[in-house]
Amino acid sequence: MQPTSQDQLISDYGDGPNRLKAAIAGLSETDLDTALSPNSWTIREIVHHVADGDDIWKAFIKQAIGNPGSAFTLEWYWQIPQADWARLWRYEKRAIGPSLALFHASRDHIVQLLKHTPGVWEKSLRIRWTDGEEQDVSVQWVVEMQTRHIDGHVDDIGRIREAHGI
């Protein structure tokens, strides 16, 4: 995805919840527990993962607006694999409604901030990646990354639906 403008990027980012809802439209509770393979995530788990990841990166954007240049850490999250978080946060057992509502509300909230914060795209925080490298990461980079993230998982759901005819 190559947004042509900041307005287009904001629009694409803000539309993420609608693209996710469209991807799961018409699925039953049983369908939500379908995966591409026995070792991959179910549609239900993907929905929770998207909402939780978006919630984490929402904190980055808000911190960058309020305290640009400071350090942002995900060490607490990176200490264990994502599959363990999915298990600990009980992705496989939870209804998706609250996660969808959180995802939608979070995106609406951040879209407002993006539209009304002067110089928001250049605001950045310092992140130490899992390999120890430190990097200044901009709000624009996070918004682009999160937009690609949802698109990738919408594609995953499409592949699951196609493979299982649901």
Protein Blocks (a to p, Z undefined) as FASTA:
>chain_A
ZZfbfklmmmmmmmmmmmmmmmmgoiafklmmpcfbfkbccfklmmmmmmmmmmmmmmmm
mmmmmmghiacdfklmmmpcfklmmmmnommmpcfklmmmmmmmmmmmmmmmmmmmghkl
mpccddddfkopacdddfklmmmmmmmmmmmmmmmmmmmmmmnoZZ
